[in-house]
Each structure stands twice: as C-alpha cells, then as structure tokens.
Amino acid sequence: MNSRLKMALDAGAITLPEGRIAVFRPGAGEAWLPEGAEVVTGYFPDHAAWTARGYAVEREPSGDYVGAIVFVPRAKALARDLLAQAIALGGPVLVDGAKTDGAESLWKAARKQGEVSAAFSKSHGKVFAVTGGDFSEWRLPAVSRAAEGWKTAPGVFSAEGPDPGSVLLAEALPAQMKGRVADLGAGWGFLSAAVLEREGVEAVELIEAEWAALEAARANLSDPRAQFTWGDAMVPLAEKVDHIVMNPPFHPSRTADPAMGASFIEAAAASLKPSGRLWMVSNRHLPYEAALAASFGEVAEIGGDTRFKLFAASRPARQGRR
C-alpha cells in the first residue's frame, strides 16, 4: 500500500523537520512513518503492532518534539482534539486522512483557526500542514460527563450516553450470573455495571482496546470485583470464564465490517468454560447468525427491537477454541 503522506512529502507539497516526531494514532496498516517517529496511540492493537515493528510507542506525548503528524480518526471531536494536542507541542503538524473519515472538513475548519497549507489530494484523501494558530478551543477533557451521570471520553463508542443496544442487553441479562464474567469491548463500563448488579457474580473483567474508554470505566465502576484490562478483545482470554457479555464493534472505518464482530464471537467461544454462556447484542442488519452457529452448539435470539437483536449462546464449540 502506498503512503499518501510519503507521496506528499516526496512531491514537496509539505515539509517536515528532522528529529523527534510525535505521530498521533497511525493505524497498524499504515505503510510508512518518517525517521524519528514516535507513535502516540491509546488503541491497544495499534500500540502492539507498532511496538512489534520496533517503533517507540506511548499512550501520551511526552518531552520535546520538532513536529507532529496526525492521522485523522473517524470521530470529528477526537480529530480536532488530536490536532490541538499536536499544535501545542510546537513545530509544524502534518495531517493525513481519508475523505470518508472527514479529512476535507477538518482541513476547512483548520483554515479558520490558523495557518494551514493547501491540501495535497491523493488516494481518496488529503494531506495538509498546520504551522500556527490557536486551536486550544478544540481540546477536550480526558474524561467527560455523559447522560445519566456516566463518565465517558472523547471519540469512544457511545460517548454521549448509554448505547440503546447495550441498554436492551442489560435489561435482558438473567437475575443470576454465577461465577466470573468478561465484558469484551467493555467501553466505559455500562454493561459491566449491569452485570455487577446480578446475583452470584464473583468478578467482572472489562477488556477494552481504547485506553481512554477504559480510564472512564475505572471512574464509573468502584466495585472491587471489577477488573480492568487494556487489550484486544478479539484474542481469547488466558483464563476461561462462566459468562461473557458484549456489544461488539463493527465499523473500524465508515464501512461496516461484520468480520470484527465475528472475531469477537470466536474469541468469546474460546474464552468460555464448557458450561459458559454468551450474552450479545448486535444491530439487526448484521449477519452474525452463521458466526454464532460455527462457534456455539446452541444459539437463541432472546429479544430485541427494530434496530437490535439479542442473542444467548451456549455449548462453545471445539473449533472456537485456540
């Protein structure tokens, strides 16, 4: 895959000084980063991938940088916050993003705030440089208060309040959930809070890839039975559990990718005891029935509405284990 950023630099459309560069949220599949790049990301799979490739990786920028690069995330508020963080470090900031992720609208908005170059357009995206300006009003608090008193974080799933699908699943959970429970893709902890209200729960492990969401979950859940794991929910747990709850993501980009949810289902089957049960919600249009049938011997749709469907699955299949 060609790097749009490298093409812009090679064409002379933008320039970058030599030295230590903070690179905000590059995806694991990004083809190229400049010499001196230090990756800054709180997304665990990308953090692990760049570490494995030999790059210095941090969750937050620290120290002095000669410049920065921002890879545009899907969430508009998060994209603006990252750009504001990058500008505050000093030095030029290069911004690279797909049009479908809002790169063009970010470029237009940035031009109203500061000194911004012309955009280099290539491969259905844009690259531009920001060399000055006041972007402080774009900064967001690390943890924010959402509906009903919950604390969330910028750019995370359902940052404005409880997701309606998760609310449906929480209401459908059984009154008793004996043993250990895992919440795959736990976000800021809404489903785990519902689990902790059930009888017989010994512990709930929240597995979440977004560090900011996990920090918000810590703020929401003070129950000592809650355990917080920054990790990849598509990787089976080291210790099998009695129940798993999940509202799996399906859109790493603006294009829906049901394969993500299927990977969550496979990991859930591999993480459950033979007597364990999966409790799951998904958007009604997503075809997860085949993935569930491949990983579980018994699957039932237990409720939902016009937007969502709820599943209970048991008898995790041998092929679902790793």
Backbone torsions as a table, in degrees:
resi	resn	phi	psi	omega
1	MET	NA	129.7	177.9
2	ASN	-73.3	148.4	178.2
3	SER	-95.0	118.5	178.4
4	ARG	-62.8	-38.0	179.4
5	LEU	-62.5	-45.4	-179.7
6	LYS	-65.7	-38.7	177.9
7	MET	-62.2	-38.9	179.0
8	ALA	-66.4	-40.5	177.9
9	LEU	-67.4	-44.0	179.7
10	ASP	-63.4	-32.8	-179.7
11	ALA	-79.9	-7.7	-179.2
12	GLY	78.5	11.1	-179.5
13	ALA	-69.9	-28.4	178.3
14	ILE	-141.5	163.0	176.9
15	THR	-133.8	158.9	-179.3
16	LEU	-141.7	129.8	-179.7
17	PRO	-69.8	157.7	177.2
18	GLU	-81.9	140.6	179.8
19	GLY	138.6	-162.3	-175.9
20	ARG	-75.8	122.8	-175.2
21	ILE	-119.2	126.7	173.6
22	ALA	-84.4	123.9	-178.0
23	VAL	-115.1	108.1	-174.1
24	PHE	-85.9	120.9	170.1
25	ARG	53.4	50.0	170.8
26	PRO	-72.9	136.6	177.5
27	GLY	-68.4	155.2	-179.0
28	ALA	-60.7	-25.1	-178.7
29	GLY	-88.9	2.0	179.4
30	GLU	-62.4	135.4	-169.9
31	ALA	-80.2	-28.3	-168.9
32	TRP	-152.4	141.3	169.5
33	LEU	-133.3	149.2	-177.1
34	PRO	-72.5	161.7	175.2
35	GLU	-61.8	138.9	-177.2
36	GLY	89.9	3.5	-177.8
37	ALA	-71.5	135.1	170.2
38	GLU	-120.8	116.4	-175.6
39	VAL	-75.6	135.1	177.2
40	VAL	-121.9	107.8	-179.3
41	THR	-154.3	142.3	175.0
42	GLY	-104.2	11.3	-179.8
43	TYR	-95.8	114.9	-168.1
44	PHE	-57.4	-47.5	-179.0
45	PRO	-59.4	-39.5	177.4
46	ASP	-70.1	-40.3	177.8
47	HIS	-57.1	-46.9	-179.1
48	ALA	-67.0	-39.7	-177.4
49	ALA	-66.1	-44.2	-179.7
50	TRP	-70.9	-33.3	174.6
51	THR	-62.1	-43.5	179.7
52	ALA	-64.2	-26.3	178.7
53	ARG	-84.6	1.1	173.7
54	GLY	93.3	10.7	-179.9
55	TYR	-88.8	151.7	168.3
56	ALA	-71.1	130.6	-175.8
57	VAL	-133.0	132.5	178.4
58	GLU	-133.5	156.2	174.8
59	ARG	-80.3	-28.7	179.7
60	GLU	-134.8	148.5	176.8
61	PRO	-68.3	146.6	177.5
62	SER	-149.7	142.5	179.3
63	GLY	86.6	-160.0	-174.8
64	ASP	-102.6	142.2	178.9
65	TYR	-132.4	150.6	175.7
66	VAL	-89.0	-12.2	-179.0
67	GLY	-179.9	-178.2	-177.5
68	ALA	-149.6	160.0	174.5
69	ILE	-129.0	136.7	176.9
70	VAL	-120.2	121.8	171.0
71	PHE	-92.9	123.4	-169.2
72	VAL	-70.5	121.8	174.0
73	PRO	-83.2	171.5	-178.3
74	ARG	-66.5	-38.9	-173.9
75	ALA	-74.1	122.3	-176.2
76	LYS	-60.2	-46.6	-178.1
77	ALA	-64.1	-38.8	178.9
78	LEU	-67.5	-39.8	178.5
79	ALA	-59.4	-44.0	179.0
80	ARG	-66.5	-39.8	179.2
81	ASP	-63.1	-43.4	179.2
82	LEU	-63.1	-40.9	178.7
83	LEU	-64.4	-40.5	178.1
84	ALA	-64.2	-40.5	176.1
85	GLN	-60.9	-44.8	-177.5
86	ALA	-63.9	-43.7	179.4
87	ILE	-61.2	-37.6	-177.7
88	ALA	-66.1	-18.3	179.4
89	LEU	-75.3	-18.4	-175.7
90	GLY	90.1	156.8	-178.7
91	GLY	83.3	167.9	-179.6
92	PRO	-68.2	152.8	177.0
93	VAL	-122.7	124.1	174.6
94	LEU	-97.6	136.8	-177.6
95	VAL	-119.9	129.2	-178.2
96	ASP	-130.1	125.3	-179.9
97	GLY	-160.9	155.3	175.8
98	ALA	-77.5	149.4	177.9
99	LYS	-60.3	-36.8	-179.0
100	THR	-68.7	-16.3	176.5
101	ASP	-98.8	8.3	173.9
102	GLY	91.6	19.5	-177.8
103	ALA	-61.5	-40.1	-177.5
104	GLU	-67.2	-43.0	179.4
105	SER	-67.4	-33.7	176.8
106	LEU	-66.2	-40.9	178.2
107	TRP	-61.1	-44.9	-179.3
108	LYS	-65.4	-41.0	-180.0
109	ALA	-68.2	-38.9	-178.9
110	ALA	-64.9	-34.0	-179.6
111	ARG	-63.4	-24.2	178.3
112	LYS	-82.6	-13.9	-175.8
113	GLN	-102.1	-28.6	-173.7
114	GLY	-163.5	-158.8	-177.0
115	GLU	-90.3	113.2	-172.3
116	VAL	-130.9	136.8	-178.7
117	SER	-76.8	172.7	168.4
118	ALA	-64.2	155.8	-177.7
119	ALA	-90.7	137.1	173.3
120	PHE	-95.3	115.7	-175.9
121	SER	-102.0	127.4	-179.8
122	LYS	-163.2	145.7	173.5
123	SER	51.1	48.1	176.4
124	HIS	59.4	35.2	178.8
125	GLY	-156.7	-176.6	-177.9
126	LYS	-136.5	149.1	171.4
127	VAL	-127.7	134.3	176.9
128	PHE	-148.8	164.9	-178.8
129	ALA	-115.1	140.7	174.0
130	VAL	-116.8	121.4	-174.0
131	THR	-114.2	0.1	178.6
132	GLY	177.4	171.9	178.5
133	GLY	124.6	169.6	179.7
134	ASP	-105.4	107.3	-179.7
135	PHE	-112.0	15.3	-174.2
136	SER	-60.8	-30.4	-179.1
137	GLU	-71.0	-11.5	177.3
138	TRP	-84.8	-11.5	179.6
139	ARG	-67.1	144.2	178.9
140	LEU	-118.5	152.1	176.5
141	PRO	-67.5	148.6	-178.8
142	ALA	-61.5	-37.9	175.8
143	VAL	-129.8	129.8	-178.1
144	SER	-120.8	160.3	-179.5
145	ARG	-95.3	127.6	-178.7
146	ALA	-106.3	-166.4	-179.3
147	ALA	-60.5	148.8	174.2
148	GLU	62.5	22.6	175.2
149	GLY	83.2	-0.2	177.9
150	TRP	-70.3	151.6	174.8
151	LYS	-105.8	133.2	-179.2
152	THR	-131.5	-166.4	-178.9
153	ALA	-143.1	153.6	-178.8
154	PRO	-58.3	134.1	172.7
155	GLY	81.8	-6.2	-179.0
156	VAL	-82.9	164.6	179.3
157	PHE	-60.6	133.6	176.2
158	SER	56.3	47.6	-176.1
159	ALA	-68.2	-19.6	-176.6
160	GLU	-84.6	-14.4	-177.9
161	GLY	156.9	-178.5	-176.9
162	PRO	-56.8	134.4	176.9
163	ASP	-70.1	135.1	-178.4
164	PRO	-57.6	-34.9	177.6
165	GLY	-66.1	-41.5	177.6
166	SER	-65.2	-36.0	177.3
167	VAL	-61.7	-44.9	177.9
168	LEU	-59.3	-45.6	-178.8
169	LEU	-65.6	-41.9	179.4
170	ALA	-58.6	-39.6	179.9
171	GLU	-70.3	-26.2	-176.1
172	ALA	-90.3	-10.3	-178.6
173	LEU	-63.2	145.5	-178.9
174	PRO	-66.3	158.4	-178.8
175	ALA	-67.1	-29.2	177.8
176	GLN	-116.4	132.9	175.0
177	MET	-137.4	78.4	-172.7
178	LYS	-69.9	139.3	173.8
179	GLY	101.1	-152.5	-177.4
180	ARG	-96.3	140.2	-176.9
181	VAL	-125.4	145.5	172.8
182	ALA	-122.5	141.0	176.0
183	ASP	-113.2	106.4	-176.8
184	LEU	-86.2	124.2	-174.5
185	GLY	68.8	52.2	-167.5
186	ALA	-69.6	-16.4	-178.5
187	GLY	59.4	-136.6	-178.1
188	TRP	-93.3	14.7	164.2
189	GLY	99.8	13.0	-176.3
190	PHE	-62.8	-50.2	-178.9
191	LEU	-64.9	-39.6	179.4
192	SER	-62.4	-36.3	177.2
193	ALA	-61.9	-39.3	177.8
194	ALA	-67.4	-38.8	178.8
195	VAL	-62.0	-41.9	-177.5
196	LEU	-64.8	-14.9	177.0
197	GLU	-84.3	-12.1	-177.9
198	ARG	-81.4	152.4	179.4
199	GLU	-73.5	143.7	172.1
200	GLY	87.9	-3.5	-178.1
201	VAL	-72.4	123.2	179.2
202	GLU	-89.6	-37.7	-179.1
203	ALA	-162.2	151.7	174.1
204	VAL	-127.6	121.5	175.7
205	GLU	-100.0	121.2	177.3
206	LEU	-93.9	115.8	177.5
207	ILE	-106.3	118.0	-174.4
208	GLU	-142.8	134.5	-177.1
209	ALA	-83.2	-26.6	-178.7
210	GLU	-89.9	114.1	-178.0
211	TRP	-57.6	-41.2	-178.6
212	ALA	-62.8	-39.7	178.0
213	ALA	-65.8	-40.8	-179.4
214	LEU	-65.7	-38.3	176.4
215	GLU	-64.0	-37.6	175.9
216	ALA	-65.8	-38.4	177.4
217	ALA	-61.7	-40.1	176.5
218	ARG	-59.4	-37.6	179.8
219	ALA	-71.5	-28.8	-177.9
220	ASN	-84.1	-29.0	-172.4
221	LEU	-118.0	110.6	177.6
222	SER	-100.5	-3.0	-179.8
223	ASP	-61.7	127.3	-178.4
224	PRO	-64.8	-13.9	177.6
225	ARG	-78.1	-11.8	179.4
226	ALA	-80.7	129.5	178.3
227	GLN	-120.7	137.1	-170.8
228	PHE	-115.7	122.7	-178.3
229	THR	-124.7	118.5	172.9
230	TRP	-84.0	109.5	-175.4
231	GLY	-171.0	-173.7	-176.9
232	ASP	-97.5	113.4	-177.9
233	ALA	-71.8	-7.0	176.8
234	MET	-90.0	4.6	176.1
235	VAL	-107.8	128.8	-178.3
236	PRO	-57.1	148.8	179.5
237	LEU	-71.6	151.6	179.1
238	ALA	-71.1	-32.3	-179.6
239	GLU	-120.0	125.7	-176.0
240	LYS	-70.5	150.1	-175.3
241	VAL	-122.0	172.1	-177.1
242	ASP	-89.7	-30.2	-179.6
243	HIS	-141.8	149.3	170.2
244	ILE	-130.8	134.0	171.9
245	VAL	-116.1	147.2	178.6
246	MET	-167.3	148.3	170.6
247	ASN	-125.0	81.6	-167.9
248	PRO	-69.1	145.0	176.0
249	PRO	-71.9	155.9	178.8
250	PHE	-141.0	11.7	-177.4
251	HIS	-141.2	78.5	174.5
252	PRO	-66.2	-21.7	172.3
253	SER	-129.1	-169.4	-179.9
254	ARG	-74.2	-8.5	175.2
255	THR	-95.9	127.6	-179.7
256	ALA	-62.2	140.3	-179.5
257	ASP	-133.2	86.9	-179.1
258	PRO	-60.6	-16.1	178.9
259	ALA	-61.6	-28.7	176.7
260	MET	-62.8	-48.5	178.8
261	GLY	-62.5	-37.4	177.5
262	ALA	-62.6	-37.1	177.1
263	SER	-67.2	-37.0	174.9
264	PHE	-61.9	-41.8	-179.4
265	ILE	-63.6	-44.3	178.7
266	GLU	-62.7	-42.7	178.9
267	ALA	-65.4	-36.5	178.4
268	ALA	-63.3	-44.9	179.1
269	ALA	-60.7	-38.8	-179.5
270	ALA	-74.0	-14.8	-174.6
271	SER	-103.0	-6.5	-177.1
272	LEU	-95.6	147.5	169.2
273	LYS	-65.2	161.3	179.2
274	PRO	-54.3	-30.3	179.6
275	SER	-93.8	5.1	-174.3
276	GLY	-74.5	164.8	-178.6
277	ARG	-133.2	144.9	175.0
278	LEU	-106.1	135.3	175.3
279	TRP	-122.1	120.4	-167.8
280	MET	-142.1	145.6	171.5
281	VAL	-121.4	146.2	174.8
282	SER	-147.3	160.6	171.7
283	ASN	-61.9	142.3	-172.0
284	ARG	-62.6	-28.6	-176.2
285	HIS	-79.8	-7.9	-175.9
286	LEU	-85.3	131.7	-173.6
287	PRO	-88.0	72.5	-177.2
288	TYR	-92.1	-4.6	-176.2
289	GLU	-58.9	-41.4	-178.9
290	ALA	-66.1	-41.7	179.2
291	ALA	-64.9	-39.6	178.0
292	LEU	-65.2	-43.5	-179.3
293	ALA	-65.0	-30.7	-179.8
294	ALA	-74.0	-25.4	-175.1
295	SER	-109.0	-10.7	-178.3
296	PHE	-135.5	143.9	179.9
297	GLY	-79.0	-21.0	-178.7
298	GLU	-138.3	124.0	-178.4
299	VAL	-134.4	134.0	177.6
300	ALA	-137.0	138.3	171.2
301	GLU	-85.3	119.7	-170.3
302	ILE	-108.1	7.2	179.0
303	GLY	154.5	-167.8	-179.0
304	GLY	136.9	-163.7	176.6
305	ASP	-149.4	-158.7	-176.9
306	THR	-69.5	-19.4	-177.1
307	ARG	-102.8	-30.2	-171.9
308	PHE	-131.5	158.1	172.9
309	LYS	-132.5	144.6	-178.0
310	LEU	-110.3	139.9	179.7
311	PHE	-126.9	146.0	165.1
312	ALA	-121.8	132.5	-178.4
313	ALA	-134.4	141.9	179.6
314	SER	-140.5	179.7	-175.7
315	ARG	54.5	65.9	178.6
316	PRO	-56.1	129.9	-173.9
317	ALA	-76.3	152.1	-178.9
318	ARG	-59.9	-36.5	-177.3
319	GLN	-71.6	-11.4	177.2
320	GLY	-83.1	-6.3	-176.5
321	ARG	-97.7	149.3	179.4
322	ARG	-124.3	NA	NA
